[in-house]
Amino acid sequence: MNKGILALAVALSGINAAQAGEFDGVWLGARLGYNQSDLSGWDKQGATAFGLAGGYNWNVESFLLGVDGFADLNGKAAHNPGPVNYGSRALGFDGKIGVPMGDWLPYAKLGYVRTSGNGDARQISGGGAHLGLGAEYKFTPELSVSGEYARANATSGVTRLNNDNFMLGLNYYFDTNNIPYAPQIAPVAKRELPKVPIEVPVVKEESKVVVKEQPKEVWKTLLEDKPVTFTGVNFDTKSAKLLPAADTRLDEVAEFAKLYPDAQLQIAGHTDFRAGKSKKAYNQKLSMRRAAAFKGALVKKGVAAERISTQGFGFEQPVADNNTEEGRAQNRRVEIRSGIREEKKVRVTE
């Protein structure tokens, strides 16, 4: 990077976006809904269904990939002709692909399920494909609700047991990004003060001439500390996902870190004030997640994690008016602070 680009970075630059999405990480959930089932030759009936699920998600470019495991218990119902009274159990796992859209995640699932009948259908069991479609909504950083349709079946001989499930879920996300980091302050160089010579006259005995040492001027090199601040990366409402527009800023910060390998970076996350003081804890955690997301992006660019500290300030440090949409957008941000040492030559007398 030439001096012109570096000067632009030092004179207040911005930062980039990591691909840390709203739905990344480990999650667990409970589900409740409605099941429709039928056996070959019997009618289709409905019953209550409930279950547990969990898995892990991660972002890849603009998509979300996941692996899920689940266990569903479908209640018994009387099916005709017969009547035959039965329900089913289903255990399985899926691969998932979705497209994150802020707080929303529409997704599709495909996997394997082992289905077993109970009651009058307990002799029916078998494995097969598990298909699903659903959507999820994140209403806090840790909690989401989901709606999902899934289909599974089992076959024993010529008898086939089919299940269609319509489930609502409540899910909890374990926030792996929200680990507080102790601030690491860049060391401050001690400034060398110019030496001020003390003139000591040399007095010779009696008739000898008094000789004074003549001063001379020399150039001294001093180290001067100069603060550096990067700003300009903003977020969608309630989101800690960095936007594509911040890519250029990330490159500038990573290049700065490369040019100054001894510089420490402090990342501060902020939110707007629209949620009000009653949401102070929520905004504090959200600001930490924004700072952690940017740190993750820098680490992917090759900046050592131990050089980066993160802090969250919630809505306590606005830079614009929270009563306007434009102002709130400016307040949803992260800022990076660092410092560099520059040499400065001064002329001194000694």
For each residue, the residues with C-beta under 8 A, 3 or more apart:
1: 5 6 9 255 259
2: 5 6
3: 6 7
4: 7 8
5: 1 2 8 9 252 255
6: 1 2 3 9 10 255 256 259
7: 3 4 10 11
8: 4 5 11 13 252
9: 1 5 6 13 228 230 252 253 255 256
10: 6 7 13 226 228 256 340
11: 7 8
12: 229 230 231 232
13: 8 9 10 230 231 232 249 252 253 256
14: 230 231 232 233 246 248 249 252
15: 230 231 232 233 246 249 250 252 253 294 334 336
16: 233 242 246 247 248 249 250 251 253 254 294 297 298 301
17: 233 241 242 243 244 245 246 247 250 293 294 297
18: 242 293 294 295 296 297 298 300
19: 59 60 61 241 242 297
20: 24 59 177 240 241 242 289 292 293 296 297
21: 24 57 59 64 100 241
22: 100 102 103 105 138 141 239 240 241
23: 27 57 64 98 100 105 136 138 144 173
24: 20 21 57 58 59 64 176 177
25: 56 57 58 173 174 175 176 177
26: 54 55 56 173 174 176
27: 23 54 55 56 57 144 171 172 173 174
28: 52 53 54 171 172 174
29: 52 53 54 146 169 170 171 172
30: 50 51 52 53 169 170
31: 49 50 51 52 53 70 72 148 167 168 169 170
32: 48 49 50 167 168 169
33: 48 49 50 165 166 167 168
34: 46 47 48 49 165 166 167
35: 46 47 48 49 72 74 75 87 88 163 164 165 166
36: 44 45 46 163 164
37: 44 45 47 74 77 79 86 87 88 161 162 163 164
38: 42 43 44 45 79 161 162
39: 42 79 84 86 117 121 124 159 160 161 162
40: 158 159 160
41: 81
42: 38 39 79 80 81 82 84
43: 38 79 80
44: 36 37 38 79
45: 36 37 38 77 78 79
46: 34 35 36 77
47: 34 35 37 74 75 76 77 87
48: 32 33 34 35 74 75
49: 31 32 33 34 35 72 73 74 75 165 167
50: 30 31 32 33 72 73
51: 30 31 70 71 72 73 90 167
52: 28 29 30 31 70 71
53: 28 29 30 31 68 69 70 71 169 171
54: 26 27 28 29 68 69 70
55: 26 27 66 67 68 69 96
56: 25 26 27 66 67
57: 21 23 24 25 27 64 65 66 96
58: 24 25 64 65 66
59: 19 20 21 24 63 64 65 100
60: 19 63 64 65
61: 19
62: 99 100
63: 59 60 97 98 99 100
64: 21 23 24 57 58 59 60 96 97 98 99 100 105 107
65: 57 58 59 60 95 96 97
66: 55 56 57 58 95 96 97 98 107
67: 55 56 93 94 95 96
68: 53 54 55 93 94 96 109 111
69: 53 54 55 92 93
70: 31 51 52 53 54 90 91 92 93 94
71: 51 52 53 89 90 91
72: 31 35 49 50 51 89 90 91 165 167
73: 49 50 51 87 89
74: 35 37 47 48 49 87 88 89 90 163 165
75: 35 47 48 49 87
76: 47 85 86 87 118 119
77: 37 45 46 47 85 86 87
78: 45 82 83 84 85
79: 37 38 39 42 43 44 45 82 83 84 85 86
80: 42 43 83 84
81: 41 42
82: 42 78 79 85 120
83: 78 79 80
84: 39 42 78 79 80 120 121
85: 76 77 78 79 82 119 120
86: 37 39 76 77 79 117 118 119 120 121 122
87: 35 37 47 73 74 75 76 77 117 118 119 121
88: 35 37 74 115 116 117 118 121 154 161 163
89: 71 72 73 74 115 116 118
90: 51 70 71 72 74 113 114 115 116 130 152 163 165
91: 70 71 72 113 114
92: 69 70 111 112 113 114 130 152
93: 67 68 69 70 111 112
94: 67 68 70 109 110 111 130 132
95: 65 66 67 109 110 111
96: 55 57 64 65 66 67 68 107 108 109
97: 63 64 65 66 107 108
98: 23 63 64 66 105 106 107 108 136
99: 62 63 64 105 106 107
100: 21 22 23 59 62 63 64 104 105 241
101: 104 105 106
102: 22 236 237 238 239 241
103: 22 137 138 139 238 239
104: 100 101 135 136 137 138
105: 22 23 64 98 99 100 101 135 136 137 138
106: 98 99 101 134 135
107: 64 66 96 97 98 99 133 134 135 136
108: 96 97 98 132 133
109: 68 94 95 96 130 131 132 133 134 148 150
110: 94 95 129 130 131 132
111: 68 92 93 94 95 129 130
112: 92 93 127 128 129 130
113: 90 91 92 127 128 129 130 152
114: 90 91 92 125 126 127 154
115: 88 89 90 125 126 127 128 152 153 154 161 163
116: 88 89 90 122 124 125 154
117: 39 86 87 88 120 121 122 123 124 125 154 161
118: 76 86 87 88 89 121 122
119: 76 85 86 87 122
120: 82 84 85 86 117
121: 39 84 86 87 88 117 118 124 161
122: 86 116 117 118 119
123: 117 156
124: 39 116 117 121 154 155 156 159 161
125: 114 115 116 117 154 156
126: 114 115 153 154 155 156
127: 112 113 114 115 154
128: 112 113 115 152 153 154 155
129: 110 111 112 113 152
130: 90 92 94 109 110 111 112 113 150 151 152
131: 109 110 150 151 152
132: 94 108 109 110 148 149 150 151
133: 107 108 109 148 149 150
134: 106 107 109 146 147 148 149 150
135: 104 105 106 107 146 147 148
136: 23 98 104 105 107 144 145 146 171
137: 103 104 105 144 145 146
138: 22 23 103 104 105 141 143 144 173 238
139: 103 143 144 145
140: 143 282
141: 22 138 173 175 178 240 282 285 286 289
142: 172 173 174 175
143: 138 139 140 170 171 172 173
144: 23 27 136 137 138 139 170 171 173
145: 136 137 139 168 169 170 171
146: 29 134 135 136 137 168 169 171
147: 134 135 166 167 168 169
148: 31 109 132 133 134 135 165 166 167 169
149: 132 133 134 164 165 166
150: 109 130 131 132 133 134 164 165 167
151: 130 131 132 162 163 164 165
152: 90 92 113 115 128 129 130 131 162 163 165
153: 115 126 128 160 161 162 163
154: 88 114 115 116 117 124 125 126 127 128 160 161
155: 124 126 128 159 160 161
156: 123 124 125 126 159 161
157:
158: 40
159: 39 40 124 155 156
160: 39 40 153 154 155
161: 37 38 39 88 115 117 121 124 153 154 155 156
162: 37 38 39 151 152 153
163: 35 36 37 74 88 90 115 151 152 153
164: 35 36 37 149 150 151
165: 33 34 35 49 72 74 90 148 149 150 151 152
166: 33 34 35 147 148 149
167: 31 32 33 34 49 51 72 147 148 150
168: 31 32 33 145 146 147
169: 29 30 31 32 53 145 146 147 148
170: 29 30 31 143 144 145
171: 27 28 29 53 136 143 144 145 146
172: 27 28 29 142 143
173: 23 25 26 27 138 141 142 143 144
174: 25 26 27 28 142
175: 25 141 142 178 285 289
176: 24 25 26 179
177: 20 24 25 240 289 292 293 296
178: 141 175 285 288 289 292
179: 176 292
180: 288 310
181: 184 295 308 309 310 311
182: 309
183: 266 309 311
184: 181 264 266 306 307 308 309
185: 264 266
186: 262 263 264 338 339
187: 262 264
188: 225 339
189: 223 225 341
190:
191: 222 223 224
192: 220 222 223
193:
194: 220 222 346 348
195: 220 348 350
196:
197: 215 349 350
198:
199: 212 213 215
200: 213
201: 210 211 212
202: 210 211 212 213
203: 210
204: 208 209 210 211
205: 208
206:
207:
208: 204 205
209: 204
210: 201 202 203 204
211: 201 202 204
212: 199 201 202
213: 199 200 202
214:
215: 197 199 349 350
216: 349 350
217: 347 348 349 350
218: 347 348 349 350
219: 345 346 347 348
220: 192 194 195 345 346 347 348
221: 343 344 345
222: 191 192 194 343 344 345 346
223: 189 191 192 341 342 343 344
224: 191 341 342 343 344
225: 188 189 339 340 341
226: 10 339 340 341 342
227: 337 338 339
228: 9 10 256 263 337 338 339 340
229: 12 335 336 337 338
230: 9 12 13 14 15 249 252 253 256 335 336 337 338
231: 12 13 14 15 333 335 336
232: 12 13 14 15 246 249 333
233: 14 15 16 17 242 243 246 249 294 333 334
234: 243 329 330 332 333
235: 239 240 241 242 243 290 332 333
236: 102 239 241 243 332
237: 102 272 274 328 332
238: 102 103 138 286
239: 22 102 103 235 236
240: 20 22 141 177 235 286 289 290 292 293
241: 17 19 20 21 22 100 102 235 236 293
242: 16 17 18 19 20 233 235 246 293 294 297
243: 17 233 234 235 236 246
244: 17 247
245: 17
246: 14 15 16 17 232 233 242 243 249 250
247: 16 17 244 250 251
248: 14 16 251 252
249: 13 14 15 16 230 232 233 246 252 253
250: 15 16 17 246 247 253 254 294 297 298 301
251: 16 247 248 254 255 301
252: 5 8 9 13 14 15 230 248 249 255 256
253: 9 13 15 16 230 249 250 256 257 265 298 303 336
254: 16 250 251 257 258 298 301 302 303
255: 1 5 6 9 251 252 258 259
256: 6 9 10 13 228 230 252 253 259 260 263 338
257: 253 254 260 261 263 265 298 303 307
258: 254 255 261 302
259: 1 6 255 256
260: 256 257 263 338 340
261: 257 258
262: 186 187
263: 186 228 256 257 260 307 338 339 340
264: 184 185 186 187 307 308 309 338 339
265: 253 257 298 303 307 308 309 336 337 338
266: 183 184 185 308 309 310 311 336 337 338
267: 291 294 295 308 309 310 311 334 335 336
268: 287 291 310 311 312 313 317 334 335 336 337
269: 286 287 288 289 290 291 292 294 310 311 312 313 333 334
270: 287 290 312 313 314 315 317 318 319 331 332 333 334 335
271: 275 283 286 287 290 314 315 331 332
272: 237 275 315 318 322 327 328 329 331 332
273: 276 315 318 322 328 331
274: 237 322 328
275: 271 272 278 279 282 283 315
276: 273 279
277: 280
278: 275
279: 275 276 282 283
280: 277 283 284 314 315
281: 284 285
282: 140 141 275 279 285 286
283: 271 275 279 280 286 287 314 315
284: 280 281 287 288 312 313 314
285: 141 175 178 281 282 288 289 312
286: 141 238 240 269 271 282 283 289 290 312 314
287: 268 269 270 271 283 284 290 291 312 313 314
288: 178 180 269 284 285 291 292 310 311 312
289: 20 141 175 177 178 240 269 285 286 292 293 312
290: 235 240 269 270 271 286 287 293 294 312 332 333 334
291: 267 268 269 287 288 294 295 310 311 312 334
292: 20 177 178 179 240 269 288 289 295 296 310
293: 17 18 20 177 240 241 242 289 290 296 297
294: 15 16 17 18 233 242 250 267 269 290 291 297 298 334 336
295: 18 181 267 291 292 298 299 305 308 310
296: 18 20 177 292 293 299 300
297: 16 17 18 19 20 242 250 293 294 300 301
298: 16 18 250 253 254 257 265 294 295 301 303 308
299: 295 296 302 303 304 305 308
300: 18 296 297
301: 16 250 251 254 297 298
302: 254 258 299
303: 253 254 257 265 298 299 307 308
304: 299 307 308
305: 295 299 308
306: 184
307: 184 257 263 264 265 303 304
308: 181 184 264 265 266 267 295 298 299 303 304 305
309: 181 182 183 184 264 265 266 267
310: 180 181 266 267 268 269 288 291 292 295
311: 181 183 266 267 268 269 288 291
312: 268 269 270 284 285 286 287 288 289 290 291
313: 268 269 270 284 287 316 317
314: 270 271 280 283 284 286 287
315: 270 271 272 273 275 280 283 318 322 331
316: 313
317: 268 270 313
318: 270 272 273 315 321 322 327 331
319: 270 330 331 333
320: 324 326 327 328 330 331
321: 318 324 327
322: 272 273 274 315 318 327 328 331
323: 327
324: 320 321 327 328
325: 328 329
326: 320 329 330
327: 272 318 320 321 322 323 324 330 331
328: 237 272 273 274 320 322 324 325 331 332
329: 234 272 325 326 332
330: 234 319 320 326 327 333
331: 270 271 272 273 315 318 319 320 322 327 328
332: 234 235 236 237 270 271 272 290 328 329
333: 231 232 233 234 235 269 270 290 319 330
334: 15 233 267 268 269 270 290 291 294
335: 229 230 231 267 268 270
336: 15 229 230 231 253 265 266 267 268 294
337: 227 228 229 230 265 266 268
338: 186 227 228 229 230 256 260 263 264 265 266
339: 186 188 225 226 227 228 263 264
340: 10 225 226 228 260 263
341: 189 223 224 225 226
342: 223 224 226
343: 221 222 223 224
344: 221 222 223 224
345: 219 220 221 222
346: 194 219 220 222
347: 217 218 219 220
348: 194 195 217 218 219 220
349: 197 215 216 217 218
350: 195 197 215 216 217 218
